[in-house]
């Protein structure tokens, strides 16, 4: 015949009566609780202050990035790693377009684009060096392009256009770059 088993109920001992705390023990317990709360509050305040300080440092590093790179050029690679555009001159060339066409009935190379002030300060319009290159990258023709209209306002853009009539036949590439750091 199969056997049946059952667990016996567990009998828990009755709790022992606790004696009421004496006045000095209650005082010590309250003082210890206050000390723990004060330590937690102090630690929270320290972490909050650290977070605010770090936010200020990162904010200043972002808003003053051109100044940082001007003083410490190697910082530009750290900004680039973070995906931020920055350079010490405070200006950048945008929308660079090279095309062939005709000007006054002659074959021409037309170089157009914009210079943009990426700084938060007024920047002088820097002169640029334009060049036509052959297939090996050698310079065939070089000239200076000047922007008119005075300094560039923060975030401002200024269009440029330069035309070379009757360009060398071996010219296959064009480039443009600033000739000196704006500042």
C-alpha positions as CSV (number, residue, x, y, z in Angstrom):
1,X,0.0,0.0,0.0
2,X,1.3,3.4,-0.8
3,X,2.4,5.6,2.0
4,X,1.1,9.1,2.6
5,X,3.3,11.8,4.0
6,X,2.5,15.2,5.3
7,X,4.6,18.0,6.6
8,X,4.2,18.8,10.3
9,X,3.3,22.4,11.1
10,X,6.2,24.5,12.2
11,X,5.7,26.0,15.6
12,X,7.3,29.4,16.0
13,X,8.4,30.5,19.4
14,X,6.5,33.3,20.9
15,X,8.4,36.7,20.7
16,X,10.2,37.6,23.8
17,X,8.8,40.7,25.4
18,X,11.1,43.7,24.9
19,X,11.9,45.9,27.7
20,X,11.2,49.6,27.2
21,X,14.2,51.6,26.3
22,X,15.8,53.6,29.0
23,X,15.8,57.4,28.4
24,X,19.5,57.6,27.7
25,X,19.3,54.8,25.1
26,X,16.4,56.5,23.3
27,X,18.5,59.8,23.3
28,X,21.5,58.0,21.8
29,X,19.3,56.3,19.1
30,X,17.8,59.7,18.1
31,X,21.3,61.3,18.0
32,X,22.6,58.4,15.8
33,X,19.7,58.8,13.4
34,X,20.4,62.5,13.2
35,X,24.1,61.8,12.4
36,X,23.1,59.4,9.7
37,X,20.7,61.8,8.1
38,X,23.3,64.6,8.2
39,X,25.9,62.3,6.6
40,X,23.5,61.4,3.8
41,X,22.5,65.0,3.3
42,X,26.2,66.1,3.1
43,X,27.0,63.4,0.6
44,X,24.1,64.3,-1.5
45,X,25.1,68.0,-1.4
46,X,28.7,67.1,-2.4
47,X,27.5,65.0,-5.4
48,X,25.1,67.8,-6.5
49,X,27.9,70.4,-6.3
50,X,30.2,68.1,-8.3
51,X,27.5,67.6,-11.0
52,X,27.0,71.4,-11.2
53,X,30.7,72.0,-11.4
54,X,31.1,69.5,-14.2
55,X,28.2,70.9,-16.1
56,X,29.8,74.4,-15.8
57,X,33.2,73.1,-17.1
58,X,31.6,71.3,-20.0
59,X,29.4,74.3,-20.8
60,X,32.4,76.6,-20.8
61,X,34.4,74.2,-22.9
62,X,31.6,74.2,-25.5
63,X,30.9,77.9,-25.6
64,X,34.5,78.9,-25.5
65,X,35.8,76.2,-27.8
66,X,37.4,78.5,-30.3
67,X,39.3,80.2,-27.5
68,X,40.4,76.8,-26.1
69,X,41.6,75.7,-29.5
70,X,43.4,79.0,-30.1
71,X,45.3,78.6,-26.8
72,X,45.7,74.8,-27.1
73,X,45.6,73.7,-30.8
74,X,45.7,70.0,-29.9
75,X,42.3,70.3,-28.3
76,X,40.8,70.5,-31.8
77,X,41.0,66.8,-32.1
78,X,39.0,66.2,-28.9
79,X,36.3,68.6,-30.2
80,X,36.3,66.7,-33.5
81,X,35.9,63.4,-31.7
82,X,32.8,64.9,-29.9
83,X,31.5,65.9,-33.3
84,X,31.9,69.7,-32.8
85,X,33.3,71.9,-35.6
86,X,36.0,74.2,-34.3
87,X,39.1,75.8,-35.6
88,X,41.5,78.5,-34.3
89,X,40.7,81.0,-37.1
90,X,37.0,81.1,-36.2
91,X,36.0,80.9,-39.9
92,X,35.2,78.1,-42.3
93,X,34.7,77.6,-46.0
94,X,31.2,76.2,-46.9
95,X,29.4,75.3,-50.1
96,X,32.6,75.1,-52.2
97,X,31.6,74.6,-55.9
98,X,33.8,74.5,-58.9
99,X,32.4,74.6,-62.4
100,X,33.5,75.2,-66.0
101,X,31.8,77.7,-68.2
102,X,32.4,80.7,-70.4
103,X,33.2,84.3,-69.4
104,X,33.4,87.0,-72.1
105,X,33.4,84.2,-74.7
106,X,36.5,82.5,-73.2
107,X,36.5,79.1,-71.4
108,X,36.5,79.7,-67.7
109,X,36.8,77.9,-64.3
110,X,34.4,79.4,-61.8
111,X,34.9,78.9,-58.1
112,X,32.1,79.8,-55.7
113,X,31.4,79.3,-52.0
114,X,30.8,80.9,-48.7
115,X,32.9,81.9,-45.8
116,X,31.1,81.4,-42.4
117,X,32.0,82.8,-39.0
118,X,31.8,79.9,-36.6
119,X,32.9,82.0,-33.6
120,X,30.9,84.1,-31.2
121,X,33.0,87.2,-31.9
122,X,33.3,89.5,-34.9
123,X,36.0,88.1,-37.2
124,X,37.9,89.8,-40.0
125,X,37.3,88.4,-43.5
126,X,40.5,86.5,-44.2
127,X,42.2,86.4,-47.6
128,X,42.1,83.1,-49.4
129,X,44.5,81.4,-51.8
130,X,42.9,79.7,-54.8
131,X,44.8,77.3,-57.0
132,X,44.3,75.1,-60.1
133,X,46.1,71.8,-59.9
134,X,47.1,69.1,-62.5
135,X,46.4,65.4,-62.2
136,X,49.4,64.9,-60.0
137,X,48.4,67.6,-57.6
138,X,51.0,70.2,-58.8
139,X,50.0,73.9,-58.7
140,X,49.5,75.2,-62.2
141,X,48.0,78.6,-61.3
142,X,47.6,80.4,-58.0
143,X,45.9,83.7,-57.0
144,X,44.5,85.5,-54.0
145,X,40.7,85.9,-53.3
146,X,39.7,88.8,-51.1
147,X,36.3,89.0,-49.4
148,X,34.6,92.4,-49.5
149,X,32.3,93.9,-46.9
150,X,34.3,94.2,-43.7
151,X,34.4,91.8,-40.8
152,X,32.0,88.8,-40.5
153,X,29.4,89.0,-37.7
154,X,29.1,85.9,-35.4
155,X,27.4,83.2,-37.3
156,X,27.4,85.4,-40.4
157,X,28.1,84.2,-44.0
158,X,29.7,85.9,-47.0
159,X,29.6,84.5,-50.5
160,X,32.7,84.6,-52.8
161,X,33.1,84.0,-56.5
162,X,36.3,84.0,-58.5
163,X,36.7,83.3,-62.2
164,X,39.8,82.2,-64.2
165,X,39.4,82.8,-67.9
166,X,41.4,80.6,-70.3
167,X,42.6,78.2,-67.6
168,X,45.5,75.8,-68.2
169,X,44.3,72.7,-70.2
170,X,46.0,70.4,-67.7
171,X,44.0,71.8,-64.8
172,X,41.7,69.0,-63.3
173,X,41.3,70.2,-59.7
174,X,40.8,73.4,-57.8
175,X,41.4,74.2,-54.2
176,X,40.9,77.2,-51.9
177,X,42.2,77.8,-48.4
178,X,42.8,80.7,-46.0
179,X,46.2,82.3,-46.4
180,X,46.5,83.4,-42.7
181,X,44.7,82.7,-39.5
182,X,41.9,85.1,-38.9
183,X,42.0,86.8,-35.6
